[in-house]
Amino acid sequence: GVPLTLQAAGPRMAVLADGSTLRLNAGSEIAERFTATERQVLLVRGEVHFLVVQDPARPFVVSAGNLRVRAVGTAFNVNLQAARVEVLVTEGRVAVAASPARADGQEAKSAGARPTPPRAELVAGERLRVGRGEAGGAPKFEVVRIEPAEISRALAWQDDLLRLGGATLAEIAGSFERRTGRRVVLADPTLAGLRLGGRFRADDIDGFASLLATTLDIDVERAADGTLVLRKKSADSR
């Protein structure tokens, strides 16, 4: 297929052609190309969490720095930093391999040490860290199991809940616009000061609008470009 490039100025979610879901951290960029036999994604920079749709006939392969991460149907996070690459598996398992060896064919060794394994298989709850650009040798794989609390901290940037805490509908609309890129128009000015509580998924603007329609006297109109227009229900529509 035609290569697709995605960039994220701020955290954003994207859905690929196969239905796999990506969450890109701010400043991240990927390039993807799907073929009949493989789903290829290049992490150019930044950090991305992948939720991969299962398709055994077309493995999902992410290239990041000096690593290739191969999955069939799973969820994992890849963080490409200046000095290293991190892979954290949150669901299922992935196979990680170093990119093809350097032209000089050298392999990193130290006195009394075994050659660095060129690949590893990670399961949920495991993290791999690999240094980048290690001169004259293969990268060193460091695999550790980490606690759920540490996983939560590592993925905190993905927090997609809007905690309203009595915010006005105008403020909430602005938050949804920043998170989703979709406009929310308050056609009735009296709605702007309406205060709401609770927590909502920041990427589920349609679900939030539907909740407003069913629990409050608000009509929701969805424009062709995705804009949501909110207004008080008229007496005839109640």
C-alpha positions in Angstrom: 0.0 0.0 0.0 0.9 3.7 -0.1 3.2 4.7 2.8 1.5 6.7 5.5 3.3 9.1 7.9 1.7 10.3 11.2 3.1 13.0 13.4 1.8 14.1 16.8 2.3 17.6 18.2 0.5 16.4 21.3 -0.7 13.0 22.5 -3.1 11.5 19.9 -4.7 8.3 18.9 -4.7 6.9 15.4 -6.3 3.8 13.8 -4.4 2.0 11.0 -6.0 0.4 8.0 -6.0 -3.0 9.6 -7.8 -1.7 12.7 -4.8 -1.6 15.0 -4.8 1.3 17.4 -1.8 3.6 18.1 -1.3 6.1 20.8 1.4 8.6 19.9 3.1 10.6 22.6 3.8 14.3 21.9 6.6 14.9 19.4 6.3 11.4 18.0 6.4 10.3 14.3 5.8 7.0 12.5 5.8 5.9 8.9 3.7 2.8 8.1 3.5 0.6 5.0 1.3 -2.5 4.8 2.0 -5.3 2.2 0.2 -8.5 1.5 2.6 -10.4 3.9 3.6 -7.9 6.5 2.5 -4.8 8.4 5.5 -2.5 8.7 5.8 0.5 11.0 8.9 2.7 11.3 9.1 4.7 14.6 11.0 7.7 13.4 11.1 9.4 16.7 9.2 9.5 20.0 7.0 7.0 21.8 4.1 5.0 20.7 1.8 2.4 22.2 0.5 -0.2 19.8 -2.6 -2.3 20.2 -2.3 -4.8 17.4 -5.2 -6.6 15.6 -4.5 -10.3 15.3 -3.6 -11.4 11.8 -1.2 -14.4 11.7 -0.8 -14.2 8.0 0.6 -10.6 8.3 2.9 -10.1 11.2 3.1 -6.6 12.7 6.7 -5.4 12.7 7.9 -2.1 14.3 11.4 -0.9 13.5 12.9 1.5 16.1 16.6 2.4 16.0 18.5 -0.8 16.0 15.6 -3.0 16.9 12.8 -4.9 15.1 9.7 -5.8 17.2 7.5 -8.5 15.8 3.9 -9.1 17.0 0.8 -10.9 15.7 -1.9 -9.7 18.1 -0.7 -8.0 21.3 -0.1 -4.6 22.9 3.2 -3.0 23.6 4.9 0.3 24.0 8.1 1.5 22.1 10.1 4.5 23.3 12.9 5.6 20.9 15.3 7.8 22.9 18.6 9.4 21.9 20.7 6.8 23.8 18.4 3.8 23.9 15.3 2.0 22.8 12.7 0.7 25.3 10.1 -2.0 24.6 7.4 -2.6 27.2 4.8 -5.4 26.7 1.4 -4.7 28.2 -0.5 -7.6 26.7 0.4 -10.9 24.9 4.0 -11.4 23.7 6.4 -10.0 21.2 9.7 -11.1 19.6 12.5 -8.5 19.5 15.6 -8.8 17.4 18.6 -6.5 16.7 18.6 -5.0 13.2 21.0 -6.7 10.7 24.6 -6.8 11.8 27.1 -4.1 11.0 29.2 -4.4 7.9 32.3 -5.1 9.9 30.6 -8.2 11.4 31.9 -7.5 14.9 30.1 -8.6 17.9 30.1 -7.0 21.4 32.1 -9.2 23.8 33.9 -8.7 27.1 36.3 -10.9 28.9 34.5 -14.0 30.2 31.2 -12.9 28.9 28.9 -14.7 26.5 28.0 -13.0 23.2 25.1 -10.7 23.6 21.9 -12.5 22.5 20.7 -11.1 19.2 17.0 -11.5 20.1 14.5 -11.9 22.9 10.9 -12.9 23.5 9.0 -10.6 25.9 5.7 -11.4 27.6 3.3 -9.0 29.3 4.9 -7.2 32.2 8.5 -7.4 30.8 10.6 -4.5 29.5 13.6 -4.6 27.2 16.2 -1.8 27.1 18.8 -1.6 24.4 21.5 1.0 23.9 21.7 2.7 20.6 24.8 3.2 18.4 27.2 1.0 20.4 30.4 1.2 18.4 31.8 -2.0 17.0 29.3 -4.5 18.3 25.8 -5.8 18.7 23.4 -4.1 21.2 23.2 -5.5 24.7 19.7 -6.7 25.6 18.5 -6.0 29.1 15.2 -7.7 29.9 13.5 -7.2 33.3 10.0 -7.9 34.8 8.5 -4.8 36.3 5.7 -4.2 38.8 2.2 -3.0 37.7 2.8 0.3 39.5 5.9 0.9 37.4 4.1 0.0 34.2 1.4 2.6 35.1 4.0 5.2 35.6 5.7 4.4 32.3 2.4 4.7 30.5 1.0 7.7 32.4 1.3 9.9 29.3 -1.5 7.8 27.8 -4.0 8.8 30.5 -7.0 9.5 28.3 -9.5 10.4 31.1 -10.8 13.9 31.3 -11.4 14.6 35.0 -14.1 17.3 34.9 -14.3 18.3 38.6 -17.0 20.8 38.0 -15.6 22.3 34.8 -17.9 24.2 32.5 -19.2 22.8 29.3 -17.2 25.4 27.4 -14.0 24.3 29.2 -14.8 20.6 28.5 -15.5 21.3 24.8 -12.1 23.0 24.6 -10.4 20.0 26.2 -12.1 17.6 23.7 -11.0 19.7 20.8 -7.4 19.7 21.9 -7.4 15.9 22.4 -9.3 14.9 19.3 -8.9 17.8 16.8 -12.7 17.9 16.4 -14.6 21.2 17.0 -17.4 21.5 19.5 -19.8 24.4 18.9 -22.1 25.6 21.6 -24.9 27.0 19.5 -26.8 28.0 22.6 -24.6 30.4 24.7 -26.4 29.5 27.9 -24.8 26.0 27.7 -21.3 27.4 28.1 -21.5 27.8 31.9 -23.1 24.4 32.6 -20.9 22.6 35.1 -20.3 18.9 35.0 -18.5 16.3 37.1 -17.2 12.8 36.5 -14.6 11.3 34.3 -14.8 10.6 30.5 -12.5 9.1 27.9 -10.7 11.9 26.2 -10.9 10.1 22.8 -14.6 9.4 23.1 -16.1 12.7 22.2 -19.1 11.0 20.5 -19.9 9.0 23.7 -19.7 12.2 25.8 -22.1 14.0 23.4 -24.5 11.0 23.4 -24.5 11.1 27.2 -25.4 14.8 27.1 -28.2 14.1 24.8 -29.7 11.3 26.9 -29.2 12.9 30.4 -29.6 16.6 29.8 -31.9 18.7 27.6 -29.3 19.0 24.8 -29.6 18.3 21.1 -26.4 17.0 19.4 -25.9 17.6 15.7 -23.0 15.9 13.9 -21.7 17.8 10.9 -20.0 16.1 7.9 -16.6 17.3 9.0 -17.0 15.7 12.5 -17.9 19.0 14.2 -20.4 18.6 17.1 -23.0 21.3 17.5 -24.7 21.4 20.9 -27.9 23.3 21.7 -30.7 23.2 24.2 -33.6 21.0 23.1 -36.6 22.9 21.9 -40.0 22.2 23.5 -41.0 20.4 20.3 -38.1 17.9 20.5 -38.5 16.9 24.1 
